[in-house]
Amino acid sequence: MLKMTELTKLSKEELGKKESDLRKDLFDLKIQKTLGTLEKSATLKKLRRDIARVKTAQNAAKA
């Protein structure tokens, strides 16, 4: 789980990279879910929230 204090220290490029990595992980977990091999379904929720935190930090950096 990512913390906002960690995210505010990152640059815009690092935030973009972090978001793309999280989205790739989320995609992989969604595939696992459809195949029935996902062990912990709570990780989907955690990843979605981490992506939201990164996007919030990106918007805060724009302002």
Backbone as numpy.savetxt, mean C-alpha at the origin, in Angstrom:
# Nx Ny Nz CAx CAy CAz Cx Cy Cz
2.55 -2.81 8.49 1.70 -1.63 8.49 2.59 -0.40 8.49
2.29 0.51 7.61 3.05 1.73 7.48 2.50 2.80 8.41
3.38 3.66 8.90 2.95 4.75 9.77 3.11 6.06 9.01
2.23 7.01 9.30 2.26 8.28 8.60 3.56 9.03 8.88
4.12 8.88 10.07 5.38 9.57 10.37 6.50 9.07 9.47
6.47 7.80 9.14 7.47 7.24 8.22 7.24 7.78 6.80
5.99 7.86 6.41 5.65 8.26 5.05 5.92 9.73 4.80
5.76 10.57 5.80 5.98 12.00 5.59 7.46 12.31 5.37
8.33 11.41 5.78 9.77 11.61 5.61 10.24 11.21 4.20
9.40 10.51 3.46 9.79 10.03 2.13 9.58 11.11 1.06
10.37 11.04 0.01 10.22 11.97 -1.10 9.05 11.54 -1.99
8.70 12.38 -2.94 7.58 12.07 -3.84 7.88 10.83 -4.67
9.13 10.69 -5.11 9.50 9.52 -5.92 9.42 8.24 -5.08
9.88 8.33 -3.84 9.83 7.16 -2.97 8.39 6.77 -2.65
7.52 7.77 -2.47 6.10 7.49 -2.23 5.47 6.81 -3.44
5.82 7.28 -4.63 5.29 6.66 -5.85 5.75 5.23 -5.98
7.02 4.97 -5.66 7.55 3.61 -5.72 6.86 2.73 -4.69
6.66 3.27 -3.49 6.01 2.51 -2.41 4.58 2.16 -2.82
3.88 3.11 -3.45 2.50 2.85 -3.89 2.46 1.76 -4.95
3.35 1.83 -5.91 3.35 0.82 -6.97 3.70 -0.56 -6.41
4.61 -0.62 -5.45 4.94 -1.90 -4.82 3.75 -2.47 -4.06
3.05 -1.61 -3.33 1.89 -2.06 -2.57 0.77 -2.53 -3.50
0.58 -1.81 -4.61 -0.46 -2.21 -5.57 -0.13 -3.57 -6.21
1.16 -3.80 -6.47 1.56 -5.09 -7.03 1.30 -6.21 -6.02
1.64 -5.94 -4.75 1.38 -6.93 -3.71 -0.11 -7.21 -3.57
-0.92 -6.15 -3.64 -2.37 -6.32 -3.54 -2.90 -7.16 -4.69
-2.39 -6.90 -5.89 -2.80 -7.68 -7.06 -2.46 -9.16 -6.87
-1.24 -9.42 -6.40 -0.82 -10.81 -6.18 -1.70 -11.50 -5.14
-2.06 -10.78 -4.09 -2.91 -11.38 -3.05 -4.33 -11.62 -3.57
-4.82 -10.73 -4.44 -6.15 -10.94 -5.02 -6.15 -12.19 -5.90
-5.06 -12.42 -6.61 -4.94 -13.63 -7.42 -4.95 -14.86 -6.51
-4.18 -14.79 -5.43 -4.14 -15.90 -4.48 -5.53 -16.17 -3.90
-6.28 -15.10 -3.63 -7.62 -15.25 -3.08 -8.53 -16.00 -4.05
-8.45 -15.63 -5.33 -9.32 -16.29 -6.31 -8.91 -17.75 -6.51
-7.62 -18.04 -6.36 -7.16 -19.42 -6.50 -7.41 -20.24 -5.24
-7.71 -19.56 -4.14 -7.97 -20.26 -2.90 -6.72 -20.59 -2.11
-5.60 -19.94 -2.43 -4.36 -20.23 -1.72 -3.97 -19.15 -0.72
-4.84 -18.15 -0.53 -4.55 -17.06 0.40 -4.77 -17.55 1.82
-3.74 -17.40 2.66 -3.83 -17.90 4.03 -4.49 -16.89 4.96
-4.08 -15.62 4.87 -4.63 -14.61 5.76 -5.34 -13.54 4.94
-6.64 -13.54 4.98 -7.39 -12.59 4.17 -7.32 -11.18 4.75
-6.91 -11.04 5.98 -6.79 -9.72 6.60 -5.68 -8.90 5.96
-4.74 -9.56 5.29 -3.66 -8.82 4.65 -4.18 -7.95 3.51
-5.28 -8.34 2.88 -5.88 -7.52 1.82 -6.33 -6.18 2.39
-6.99 -6.22 3.52 -7.46 -5.00 4.16 -6.29 -4.12 4.58
-5.25 -4.72 5.13 -4.08 -3.95 5.57 -3.39 -3.28 4.38
-3.29 -3.99 3.27 -2.65 -3.42 2.09 -3.46 -2.26 1.52
-4.78 -2.43 1.47 -5.63 -1.34 0.98 -5.47 -0.10 1.84
-5.38 -0.28 3.13 -5.22 0.86 4.04 -3.83 1.49 3.91
-2.82 0.66 3.68 -1.47 1.19 3.47 -1.42 2.03 2.19
-2.09 1.56 1.14 -2.15 2.32 -0.11 -2.84 3.66 0.14
-3.90 3.66 0.92 -4.61 4.90 1.23 -3.70 5.85 2.01
-2.90 5.31 2.93 -1.97 6.16 3.69 -0.93 6.79 2.76
-0.43 6.00 1.82 0.57 6.53 0.89 -0.04 7.62 0.02
-1.26 7.40 -0.46 -1.91 8.41 -1.29 -2.20 9.68 -0.49
-2.54 9.55 0.79 -2.75 10.70 1.64 -1.45 11.48 1.81
-0.35 10.77 2.01 0.96 11.42 2.14 1.35 12.12 0.84
1.02 11.51 -0.31 1.31 12.15 -1.59 0.53 13.44 -1.75
-0.74 13.42 -1.38 -1.56 14.63 -1.49 -1.09 15.70 -0.53
-0.65 15.31 0.65 -0.14 16.28 1.62 1.16 16.90 1.11
1.95 16.14 0.39 3.22 16.64 -0.12 2.98 17.65 -1.25
1.87 17.51 -1.97 1.54 18.44 -3.05 1.18 19.83 -2.50
0.52 19.83 -1.35 0.04 21.10 -0.78 1.13 21.89 -0.13
